[in-house]
């Protein structure tokens, strides 16, 4: 699947801005966050991306929300291993620069959405879902080992993640959080949106010609 041309042009100009082993760094942040929250659960509240707190000088929150563990039990071991496969696939498929750019866009989108709609973000899950969507788009048949033994295709993981996010927003989330989620997905929209737009245009043209 061809990515938008502007990404390749950007890589030629500022490709040196790439972060090698970005996936490993993000997993390490999750490990550190897990250890900290496990010892002092109350610290988790200091890691949230809280717009009002950031404006009061707590700048670290712009970064530390990424370290908030997705769970606080032994399941994190399986999750870290799962994330390793996720980031490894994207790094091999895209290279360090595109993976770095994808992360930065999702990170900035999450922050902007949080500030625009004044919604605290207390999890890495919003950004993480966009990686599921990316792999499911690039290679829906790609399989990962879940719990080290169960092979699951990425298309099903992405679908499950999308359903969970939808149900969470539909029944438990405010409209501000829903819009913040859309901002968090700006990386996926910018990377894959043009491809789907071209596909829809060609499909509509083909159907008109067959009428």
PyMOL commands that set and color helices and strands:
alter all, ss='L'
color gray80, all
select helices_A, chain A and resi 5-17+22-39+41-47+51-55+61-67+75-94+96-116+125-138+154-171+175-184+186-210
alter helices_A, ss='H'
color red, helices_A
select strands_A, chain A and resi 143-146+150-153
alter strands_A, ss='S'
color yellow, strands_A
deselect
rebuild
show_as cartoon
